[in-house]
């Protein structure tokens, strides 16, 4: 499947902490073009000025549907809130626009509708809890380590404005440990100012422990994964639920 160059991108949640980084990353990438920005604040302002870069000629709007209809993008990137991300994604898919979603805790019934839409219409969406490459590697290693230890516990630490607890990433880590060991592991959630995103797994057996930890120091760390996923959804079909599918699976043609 040929990828258009540039890929036209709309960012929903463009003035949020992650959305700002997505705007910067897309505008600094040669094979992508930012064509729309959606947020609940700074309406009408140039999104480039709001996020601290040069003017882009892209003005912030409040309605995703309106921006999709006006700009005709190839991909919607959503970092909003659980109560709206599912609706935004379905609105995009209904218009033939592919979706990359970093919002977690979307209601399961909405995710099921998104999956059904992708399968029935031959389009693609990615709903991924963590776009940081190191976090994906932690999940992969945790699954491989799990059979060799008797127990594991997970600690996830995030900034105090994160809405969901436990984090989507920690839930995915727990799933991977269960896959490797057929047992469940408790998750401990911490929310404090000064944190970004941190995940730790402590494995134990008589006489020894093994600790795996990944730290996201700033949100720029997530951007290579976001950009890779934008390219991936442009050349595949169906639902992507893990960055590992982007990094390691053979691309569809």
C-alpha positions in Angstrom: 0.0 0.0 0.0 1.5 3.3 -1.1 1.8 6.0 1.6 0.9 9.5 0.5 3.8 12.0 0.9 3.2 14.1 3.0 0.8 12.3 5.3 -1.8 14.8 6.3 -2.3 14.8 10.1 -4.9 16.3 12.5 -4.0 16.4 16.2 -6.9 16.3 18.8 -5.8 17.5 22.2 -3.2 19.7 20.5 -2.6 21.9 23.5 -2.2 19.2 26.1 1.1 17.9 27.3 1.4 15.1 24.8 -0.5 16.9 22.0 2.0 19.8 22.1 4.8 17.3 21.5 2.9 15.6 18.7 2.4 19.0 17.0 6.2 19.7 17.2 7.1 16.2 16.0 4.8 16.2 13.0 5.8 19.7 11.8 9.5 18.7 12.0 9.0 15.5 10.0 9.5 15.7 6.2 6.9 13.1 5.2 4.1 14.6 7.3 2.0 17.8 7.3 0.0 19.2 10.2 -3.3 20.3 8.7 -5.6 20.6 11.7 -5.5 21.1 15.5 -8.3 20.5 18.0 -8.4 21.7 21.6 -10.8 23.2 24.1 -8.6 26.2 24.8 -6.8 28.9 22.7 -9.6 28.6 20.1 -8.7 30.4 16.9 -5.0 30.8 17.8 -2.2 29.6 15.6 -1.3 26.2 17.1 2.4 26.8 16.4 2.5 29.9 18.6 0.6 28.2 21.3 3.1 25.2 21.5 6.1 27.5 21.3 7.3 27.1 17.8 6.8 29.2 14.6 3.4 30.1 13.2 2.1 27.2 11.2 -1.1 28.7 9.6 -3.1 26.1 11.5 -5.7 27.5 13.8 -7.1 25.7 16.8 -10.7 24.5 16.5 -13.0 22.9 19.1 -14.9 20.3 17.0 -13.1 17.2 15.6 -15.8 16.5 13.0 -15.6 20.0 11.6 -11.8 19.8 11.3 -11.9 16.4 9.7 -14.5 17.5 7.1 -12.6 20.7 6.3 -9.0 19.5 6.1 -9.5 15.9 4.7 -6.5 14.4 6.6 -5.1 10.9 6.3 -4.6 10.4 10.0 -6.2 11.7 13.3 -3.8 11.6 16.3 -5.8 11.7 19.5 -4.5 12.6 23.0 -7.6 13.8 24.6 -9.7 12.2 27.4 -11.4 8.8 27.7 -14.9 10.2 27.4 -14.3 11.7 23.9 -11.4 9.7 22.3 -13.6 6.9 21.3 -16.1 9.2 19.6 -13.3 11.1 17.9 -11.8 7.8 16.5 -15.1 6.6 15.2 -15.8 9.9 13.5 -12.4 9.6 11.8 -12.9 6.1 10.7 -16.4 6.9 9.3 -14.7 9.4 7.0 -12.0 7.0 5.9 -9.4 8.7 8.2 -7.1 6.4 10.1 -6.5 6.9 13.8 -3.6 6.9 16.2 -4.8 7.1 19.8 -2.7 7.5 22.9 -5.7 8.2 25.2 -6.2 5.3 27.7 -9.3 4.0 29.6 -11.6 4.3 26.6 -14.8 2.4 27.4 -14.6 -1.2 26.1 -17.9 -0.9 24.1 -16.4 1.9 22.1 -13.2 0.0 21.5 -15.3 -2.9 20.2 -17.1 -0.6 17.8 -13.8 0.7 16.6 -12.5 -2.8 16.0 -15.7 -3.8 14.1 -15.4 -0.7 12.0 -11.8 -1.4 11.1 -12.6 -5.0 10.2 -15.7 -4.2 8.1 -14.3 -1.2 6.2 -10.7 -2.3 5.7 -9.2 0.7 7.5 -6.9 0.9 10.5 -6.6 2.3 14.0 -4.0 2.1 16.7 -4.9 2.5 20.3 -1.7 2.2 22.2 -1.2 2.8 26.0 2.5 3.7 25.7 4.4 5.0 22.6 7.8 4.8 24.3 10.1 2.2 22.8 11.8 1.4 26.1 8.4 0.6 27.7 7.6 -1.8 24.9 10.9 -3.6 25.5 10.2 -3.8 29.2 6.9 -5.6 28.4 8.7 -8.0 26.1 11.4 -8.8 28.7 8.9 -9.1 31.5 7.1 -11.8 29.7 10.3 -13.8 29.1 11.5 -13.4 32.7 8.1 -14.3 34.3 8.4 -18.1 34.1 11.6 -18.2 36.1 10.2 -16.4 39.2 7.5 -17.2 41.7 5.9 -13.8 42.0 6.0 -10.3 40.6 4.6 -7.0 41.6 4.2 -3.9 39.4 4.7 -0.3 40.4 3.6 2.5 38.1 4.3 6.2 38.9 2.8 9.1 37.0 2.2 12.8 37.2 -0.7 13.8 39.5 -2.9 14.9 36.6 -3.2 11.5 35.0 -6.8 10.5 35.1 -6.6 6.7 35.1 -5.1 4.4 37.6 -3.7 1.8 37.1 -2.1 3.1 33.9 -2.8 1.4 30.6 0.9 0.5 30.3 0.9 -1.3 33.7 -2.2 -3.3 32.8 -0.5 -4.3 29.6 2.7 -5.3 31.5 0.5 -7.4 33.9 -1.1 -9.1 30.9 2.3 -10.0 29.5 3.6 -11.4 32.8 0.4 -13.5 33.0 1.0 -14.7 29.4 4.5 -15.8 30.4 3.6 -17.4 33.8 -0.2 -18.0 34.0 -0.5 -15.9 37.1 -1.8 -12.4 38.0 0.4 -9.7 39.6 -0.7 -6.8 41.8 -0.3 -3.3 40.5 0.5 -0.3 42.7 -0.3 3.2 41.4 1.5 6.4 42.5 0.4 9.9 41.4 2.8 12.8 42.3 3.8 16.1 40.8 7.3 16.0 39.3 6.8 12.6 37.7 6.2 11.8 34.0 5.8 8.1 33.4 7.6 5.3 35.2 7.1 1.6 35.4 8.8 -1.0 37.5 8.4 -4.7 37.8 9.9 -6.6 40.8 10.3 -10.3 40.4 11.0 -12.6 43.4 12.0 -16.1 44.2 13.7 -17.6 47.3 17.0 -15.9 47.7 16.8 -13.3 44.9 14.9 -10.6 43.2 15.1 -9.1 39.7 14.0 -5.5 39.0 13.0 -4.2 35.6 12.4 -0.4 35.3 11.7 2.1 32.6 11.6 5.9 33.1 10.2 8.4 30.7 12.1 11.5 31.6 10.2 13.8 29.2 7.4 13.5 26.6 9.8 13.8 23.6 10.6 10.1 24.3 7.1 9.1 23.1 7.4 10.9 19.7 9.4 8.3 17.7 6.8 5.7 18.5 4.0 8.1 17.6 5.6 8.9 14.2 6.2 5.2 13.5 2.6 4.4 14.3 1.3 7.1 12.0 3.3 5.5 9.1 2.1 2.0 10.2 -1.6 2.7 10.1 -1.2 4.2 6.6 0.0 0.8 5.3 -2.0 -1.7 7.2 -5.6 -2.7 8.1 -7.3 -3.6 11.4 -6.6 -2.7 15.0 -3.1 -2.2 16.5 -3.0 -2.4 20.3 0.7 -2.4 21.1 3.7 -0.6 19.9 5.4 -4.0 19.6 3.2 -4.6 16.6 4.6 -1.5 15.0 8.3 -2.2 15.9 8.6 -5.9 15.3 5.7 -7.2 13.1 6.2 -7.5 9.4 4.2 -4.7 7.7 1.1 -5.6 5.6 1.3 -4.9 1.9 
